[in-house]
Amino acid sequence: MKTSDVLNSMVPHFHLAIKRYATPSWKIPHAVFHHHNLMLIFDGEANLLCNDTEFTAVSGDLVYFKPGDMRRGDTNPNRLVKCYTVDFQYACPVKENGSWVNLDVALPFPAHTHIQDRYLFRRLTELFEEFMRHWSSGHENRTFRCRADFMEILLLISKYMEHNTINYSAIHKVEKVINYIAANYTRKLTLDELADSVHISRSHLGHIFKETTGETPFEFIIKYRIARAKEFLENGCSVTDTASLVGFGDMFYFSRYFKKIEGISPNKYIGL
């Protein structure tokens, strides 16, 4: 299964997220790890082991441990490591023959990668910082926001691993369009309007949006609206009010797309 397919289906669950400023005594115990762990080093130096491989991680390095890996680590006492680290698990639910099944798939990331592109490293740092801010906020919608940040992190890493290059100009435009969608999703949006917001043609937007996110702008808008709809439903809004609040003028289409994405109707979702 391609990494893009994994990411399109992934629903991450976060156990721990830390912006770590290591002390001289900081250590990772020598033991098998049972979660996924993603670490971005932004300063200092860590001495790490993954299974039988030892390596030194410095600023600009990305470290990934998967469940079952034997790991160990400590910091250089003269260059205390500073990093973002997230412990997580994930599901990959897909619909097969009318039923939902969870795919058992692995992220094809190596244990140690140096991000040579400064722009990418800066963008990953920004996203991890946003993730940590949302994670520590205690806001009731923090999981949704953290997932959005984290999925963008994984998407950028995936593209870098596959091609060792990224069209940053396109990514920047797509990010602006996504922000525009987030600010205006409650009303009708057209491809022309989205393209105008970043001063490109609708055909070019369609191409770079699909290339960057794996979805068309329309697919992204629908999924974004349904994600927001779930929040309203969980907070006690009626199905009718929720449909209107997230930009669906027609209850039939709201129920249709909700069931297509979530596998159940909005009314049944309320009853869960």
C-alpha positions in Angstrom: 0.0 0.0 0.0 1.4 3.4 -0.9 2.2 5.9 1.8 -0.3 8.4 0.3 -3.0 5.7 0.7 -2.0 5.1 4.3 -2.1 8.8 5.1 -5.5 9.3 3.4 -7.0 6.6 5.7 -5.1 7.3 8.9 -6.7 8.4 12.1 -4.0 9.1 14.7 -4.4 8.9 18.5 -1.9 10.8 20.6 -0.5 9.5 23.9 2.2 12.0 24.7 3.5 15.2 23.1 6.4 17.1 24.6 8.7 20.0 23.5 11.7 18.6 25.3 14.6 20.6 26.8 16.7 17.7 28.1 18.6 17.8 31.3 22.1 16.2 31.6 20.5 13.1 33.2 17.8 12.6 30.5 17.7 9.0 29.2 15.5 6.8 27.1 15.5 3.4 28.9 16.8 0.4 26.9 13.5 -1.3 26.2 11.0 -2.3 23.5 8.8 0.6 22.6 5.1 -0.1 22.1 3.9 3.1 20.4 5.0 5.0 17.3 7.3 7.9 18.2 8.3 10.8 16.0 11.0 13.2 17.1 12.3 16.4 15.5 15.6 17.6 16.8 16.0 21.4 16.7 19.1 21.9 18.9 21.7 19.9 20.8 22.7 16.3 20.3 21.2 12.9 21.3 22.9 9.5 21.2 20.2 7.0 20.2 19.8 3.3 19.4 17.1 1.7 17.3 17.4 -2.1 17.4 21.0 -2.8 16.4 21.8 0.6 15.0 23.4 3.4 17.0 23.4 7.0 15.7 23.8 10.6 16.8 20.9 12.9 16.1 21.5 16.6 15.8 19.5 19.7 14.7 17.6 19.0 11.5 17.3 15.3 12.2 14.0 13.4 12.2 13.9 10.2 14.3 11.1 7.6 14.1 10.6 4.6 16.3 7.8 2.1 15.5 6.1 -0.4 17.8 8.4 -3.3 18.6 11.6 -1.4 18.1 14.3 -1.8 20.8 15.4 1.7 21.7 17.8 3.5 24.0 19.0 7.1 24.2 20.7 9.9 26.2 22.0 13.4 25.5 25.4 14.8 25.0 25.9 16.7 28.4 27.7 19.5 26.6 25.1 19.9 23.9 21.7 19.1 25.7 19.2 18.0 23.1 16.1 20.0 22.4 13.4 18.3 20.4 9.7 17.9 19.7 8.5 14.3 20.4 5.1 12.7 19.9 4.0 9.2 21.0 1.1 8.0 18.9 -0.9 5.1 17.5 -3.1 5.1 14.5 -5.9 3.3 12.8 -6.4 3.0 9.0 -10.2 2.3 8.6 -11.3 1.6 5.0 -14.6 0.3 3.6 -14.4 -3.1 2.0 -17.5 -4.8 0.6 -19.8 -2.5 2.5 -18.0 -3.0 5.9 -15.4 -1.0 7.7 -12.1 -2.8 8.3 -8.9 -1.5 9.9 -5.8 -2.0 7.7 -2.6 -3.1 9.5 -0.1 -1.0 7.7 3.3 0.6 8.7 4.7 4.0 8.0 7.7 3.4 5.7 9.9 5.9 7.5 13.5 5.1 8.4 14.7 5.4 12.0 17.0 8.4 11.2 16.7 11.0 8.5 18.5 14.4 8.1 16.2 17.1 6.6 18.6 18.8 4.3 16.2 21.4 3.0 16.1 24.4 5.4 12.6 25.4 4.2 11.1 22.0 5.0 12.8 21.9 8.4 11.5 25.4 9.2 8.0 24.4 8.2 8.1 21.2 10.2 9.3 23.2 13.2 6.3 25.6 12.8 3.9 22.6 12.5 5.3 20.9 15.6 5.1 24.2 17.5 1.4 24.6 16.5 0.8 21.0 17.4 2.3 21.5 20.9 0.3 24.7 21.4 -3.0 23.0 20.5 -2.0 19.9 22.6 -1.3 22.0 25.7 -4.4 24.2 25.3 -6.8 21.8 26.9 -9.4 23.0 24.4 -12.2 20.6 23.7 -11.4 20.6 20.0 -7.6 20.1 20.5 -7.6 16.6 19.1 -9.0 17.7 15.8 -6.5 20.6 15.5 -3.6 18.4 16.5 -4.6 15.8 13.9 -4.6 18.5 11.2 -1.1 19.6 12.2 0.2 16.1 12.5 -1.2 14.9 9.2 0.5 17.8 7.5 3.7 16.9 9.2 3.4 13.3 8.0 2.5 14.4 4.5 5.5 16.6 4.2 7.8 13.9 5.5 6.3 11.4 3.2 6.8 13.5 0.1 10.4 14.3 1.2 11.1 10.6 1.6 9.6 9.7 -1.7 11.1 12.4 -3.9 13.7 14.2 -1.7 12.2 17.4 -3.0 9.0 19.3 -2.5 7.3 22.0 -4.6 7.1 24.6 -1.7 5.5 27.3 -3.8 2.6 24.9 -4.5 2.4 23.8 -0.9 2.3 27.4 0.3 -0.6 28.2 -2.1 -2.5 25.1 -1.0 -2.0 26.0 2.7 -3.5 29.4 2.0 -6.4 27.8 0.2 -7.0 25.5 3.2 -6.9 28.4 5.6 -9.4 30.2 3.3 -11.6 27.1 3.4 -11.4 27.0 7.2 -12.5 30.6 7.4 -15.3 30.3 4.9 -16.5 26.7 5.0 -20.0 27.7 6.3 -21.0 29.2 2.9 -20.9 28.0 -0.6 -17.4 27.9 -2.1 -16.5 27.6 -5.7 -13.2 26.5 -7.3 -13.0 29.9 -9.0 -13.2 31.7 -5.7 -10.5 29.5 -4.1 -8.2 29.9 -7.1 -8.7 33.7 -7.0 -7.7 33.7 -3.3 -4.2 32.7 -4.3 -4.2 34.4 -7.8 -3.9 31.2 -9.9 -6.1 29.5 -12.4 -8.7 26.9 -11.3 -7.0 24.2 -13.3 -3.7 24.9 -11.7 -5.2 24.9 -8.2 -6.9 21.6 -8.9 -3.6 20.1 -9.9 -1.5 21.3 -7.0 -4.2 20.7 -4.4 -4.6 17.1 -5.5 -0.8 16.7 -5.7 -0.3 18.1 -2.2 -3.2 16.7 -0.3 -4.2 13.7 -2.3 -7.8 15.1 -2.5 -9.6 17.6 -4.8 -10.6 20.9 -3.2 -14.2 19.7 -3.2 -13.3 16.5 -1.4 -11.3 18.4 1.2 -14.2 20.9 1.8 -16.7 18.0 2.3 -14.4 16.2 4.7 -13.7 19.5 6.6 -17.4 20.2 6.9 -18.1 16.7 8.2 -15.3 16.9 10.7 -16.8 20.2 12.0 -20.3 18.7 11.9 -19.1 15.9 14.3 -18.0 18.6 16.8 -21.4 20.3 16.7 -23.3 17.0 17.0 -21.1 16.0 20.0 -21.9 19.4 21.6 -25.7 18.8 21.4 -26.7 20.5 18.2 -29.5 19.0 16.2 -28.8 17.4 12.8 -30.8 20.2 11.1 -28.9 23.0 12.8 -25.6 21.2 12.3 -26.2 20.9 8.6 -26.8 24.6 8.3 -23.9 25.5 10.6 -21.3 23.6 8.4 -22.5 25.0 5.1 -24.9 22.3 3.8 -28.1 23.9 2.5 -29.7 20.6 1.8 -30.3 18.0 4.6 -30.2 15.1 2.0 -26.7 15.9 0.9 -25.5 16.5 4.4 -26.8 13.0 5.5 -25.5 11.4 2.3 -21.9 12.7 2.7 -21.9 12.2 6.5 -22.8 8.5 6.0 -20.3 8.2 3.1 -17.4 9.5 5.2 -18.4 8.2 8.7 -20.2 5.0 7.7 -23.4 5.9 9.7 -26.1 8.6 9.5 -25.9 11.8 11.6 -28.8 10.6 13.7 -27.0 7.3 14.6 -23.8 9.2 15.3 -25.7 11.3 17.9 -26.8 8.1 19.6 -23.4 6.5 19.9 
